Amino acid sequence: MNNTQKNLTMIMDLYELTMSNGIFDSEMRDETVYFDMFFRRVPDDGGYAVMAGIEQLIEYMNNLEFDESDIAYLKGLKLFSEDFIEYLRTFKFTCDVWAMPEGTVIFPHEPIVTVRGPAMQAMMLETMLLLTVNHQSLIATKANRIVRAAAGRPVMEFGARRAHGYGAAYYGARAAVIGGCTGTSCIL
């Protein structure tokens, strides 16, 4: 399951593109920025979280391009300069990204992902970064707590029947295995 099968480029908030257009049209076009993703508190006061979702983030970055249907839609909104639309037509993601490895124990207020690159490109990554890492890390963390409580007994994941869509089922199962589950009911 990846965004070569389905174009996921437009899974971003509109403001990320309007801000990117503003940066593109300003003197900041070539400015390099850094930003860190971190979280403020651990869910359920559990002391730690488990990193997950990086594989899908890498997949997204590697396939981030605006196809002609994306361009037509954005052009139809009449919110973007013609020069910016042309920039998107030949867009290539060039930011550098560092992240904690999946399965790593992570703690509040420490950088878990760092992005460096052109401001307008870094801005476009925000939604997918938060979506993939937050969702999968939450599930990996909960799975890890259950596995630890099981004290060596195998734990299976059965979340697909309650997931909010097939993507949540698939990536939730993946995250549960990263968190320590020995298997999953999801056969996708």
GULO-5432 format. One record per residue (C-alpha): residue number from 0; residue in three letters; x, y, z. Coordinates in pm, whole numbers. Layout:
// GULO-5432
> NUM,ALA,X,Y,Z
...
***
This chain:
// GULO-5432
> 0,MET,0,0,0
> 1,ASN,178,318,-114
> 2,ASN,117,648,-285
> 3,THR,238,513,-620
> 4,GLN,-89,315,-621
> 5,LYS,-287,626,-527
> 6,ASN,-162,983,-550
> 7,LEU,-135,1103,-189
> 8,THR,41,1431,-271
> 9,MET,-270,1637,-198
> 10,ILE,-309,1502,155
> 11,MET,-210,1838,295
> 12,ASP,-392,2135,440
> 13,LEU,-473,2409,188
> 14,TYR,-291,2665,401
> 15,GLU,35,2472,348
> 16,LEU,10,2546,-23
> 17,THR,-108,2906,19
> 18,MET,182,2969,259
> 19,SER,422,2796,18
> 20,ASN,293,3023,-261
> 21,GLY,357,3327,-40
> 22,ILE,710,3209,30
> 23,PHE,763,3132,-340
> 24,ASP,656,3485,-438
> 25,SER,874,3649,-170
> 26,GLU,1245,3694,-110
> 27,MET,1233,3385,116
> 28,ARG,1203,3149,-183
> 29,ASP,1557,3016,-139
> 30,GLU,1566,3030,242
> 31,THR,1661,2705,413
> 32,VAL,1462,2626,726
> 33,TYR,1479,2362,995
> 34,PHE,1191,2230,1198
> 35,ASP,1165,1957,1456
> 36,MET,868,1738,1531
> 37,PHE,824,1654,1897
> 38,PHE,538,1574,2131
> 39,ARG,460,1740,2461
> 40,ARG,322,1457,2671
> 41,VAL,298,1081,2664
> 42,PRO,-49,934,2612
> 43,ASP,-195,798,2937
> 44,ASP,111,923,3132
> 45,GLY,291,602,3033
> 46,GLY,644,748,3053
> 47,TYR,748,677,2693
> 48,ALA,619,631,2338
> 49,VAL,734,407,2050
> 50,MET,831,560,1716
> 51,ALA,646,440,1403
> 52,GLY,524,573,1067
> 53,ILE,860,665,916
> 54,GLU,843,412,631
> 55,GLN,521,572,501
> 56,LEU,667,922,541
> 57,ILE,969,821,330
> 58,GLU,736,669,69
> 59,TYR,536,993,59
> 60,MET,847,1211,19
> 61,ASN,985,988,-257
> 62,ASN,659,1009,-453
> 63,LEU,565,1371,-381
> 64,GLU,469,1522,-715
> 65,PHE,172,1714,-848
> 66,ASP,3,1539,-1140
> 67,GLU,-208,1717,-1400
> 68,SER,-532,1659,-1208
> 69,ASP,-373,1820,-899
> 70,ILE,-254,2115,-1109
> 71,ALA,-598,2159,-1269
> 72,TYR,-769,2151,-929
> 73,LEU,-528,2401,-773
> 74,LYS,-547,2630,-1075
> 75,GLY,-927,2621,-1053
> 76,LEU,-916,2751,-695
> 77,LYS,-772,3079,-827
> 78,LEU,-560,3115,-512
> 79,PHE,-213,3062,-658
> 80,SER,18,3263,-880
> 81,GLU,85,3127,-1230
> 82,ASP,457,3104,-1150
> 83,PHE,381,2891,-842
> 84,ILE,153,2662,-1044
> 85,GLU,436,2613,-1295
> 86,TYR,675,2542,-1007
> 87,LEU,438,2270,-881
> 88,ARG,418,2119,-1229
> 89,THR,792,2031,-1210
> 90,PHE,811,2001,-830
> 91,LYS,1085,1784,-680
> 92,PHE,1108,1737,-303
> 93,THR,1465,1817,-193
> 94,CYS,1446,1850,186
> 95,ASP,1674,1645,412
> 96,VAL,1488,1455,683
> 97,TRP,1629,1281,990
> 98,ALA,1412,1064,1213
> 99,MET,1433,829,1506
> 100,PRO,1418,470,1377
> 101,GLU,1088,288,1398
> 102,GLY,1058,87,1718
> 103,THR,1276,333,1912
> 104,VAL,1153,444,2254
> 105,ILE,1092,822,2241
> 106,PHE,1023,1081,2508
> 107,PRO,841,1416,2530
> 108,HIS,1016,1733,2413
> 109,GLU,1292,1553,2220
> 110,PRO,1314,1593,1842
> 111,ILE,1185,1276,1677
> 112,VAL,1191,1409,1319
> 113,THR,1400,1698,1183
> 114,VAL,1335,1853,842
> 115,ARG,1583,2083,664
> 116,GLY,1522,2240,326
> 117,PRO,1348,2513,130
> 118,ALA,1077,2670,346
> 119,MET,800,2614,94
> 120,GLN,883,2244,61
> 121,ALA,919,2183,434
> 122,MET,577,2344,481
> 123,MET,418,2090,244
> 124,LEU,533,1797,458
> 125,GLU,352,1899,777
> 126,THR,19,1719,739
> 127,MET,157,1384,621
> 128,LEU,431,1394,884
> 129,LEU,182,1447,1165
> 130,LEU,-69,1202,1017
> 131,THR,166,908,978
> 132,VAL,389,947,1282
> 133,ASN,113,1041,1529
> 134,HIS,-123,760,1427
> 135,GLN,131,482,1404
> 136,SER,332,587,1710
> 137,LEU,15,595,1920
> 138,ILE,-72,239,1818
> 139,ALA,286,111,1851
> 140,THR,302,261,2200
> 141,LYS,-26,105,2316
> 142,ALA,75,-231,2166
> 143,ASN,409,-213,2347
> 144,ARG,237,-151,2680
> 145,ILE,7,-449,2626
> 146,VAL,301,-671,2524
> 147,ARG,494,-569,2837
> 148,ALA,189,-638,3056
> 149,ALA,157,-984,2895
> 150,ALA,494,-1071,3051
> 151,GLY,630,-1290,2771
> 152,ARG,301,-1436,2646
> 153,PRO,242,-1370,2274
> 154,VAL,6,-1085,2187
> 155,MET,-195,-1066,1864
> 156,GLU,-339,-747,1716
> 157,PHE,-708,-749,1614
> 158,GLY,-769,-381,1532
> 159,ALA,-888,-404,1170
> 160,ARG,-1252,-461,1264
> 161,ARG,-1264,-130,1452
> 162,ALA,-1029,79,1238
> 163,HIS,-1149,390,1060
> 164,GLY,-1087,273,705
> 165,TYR,-860,20,537
> 166,GLY,-552,245,560
> 167,ALA,-594,277,936
> 168,ALA,-637,-102,962
> 169,TYR,-330,-178,754
> 170,TYR,-97,79,910
> 171,GLY,-239,15,1256
> 172,ALA,-153,-356,1223
> 173,ARG,195,-262,1103
> 174,ALA,242,-28,1401
> 175,ALA,122,-293,1647
> 176,VAL,388,-534,1519
> 177,ILE,650,-257,1554
> 178,GLY,526,-218,1913
> 179,GLY,591,-586,1983
> 180,CYS,281,-784,1883
> 181,THR,373,-1126,1746
> 182,GLY,105,-1116,1478
> 183,THR,-209,-955,1344
> 184,SER,-554,-1065,1230
> 185,CYS,-524,-834,928
> 186,ILE,-432,-1044,623
> 187,LEU,-403,-753,378
***
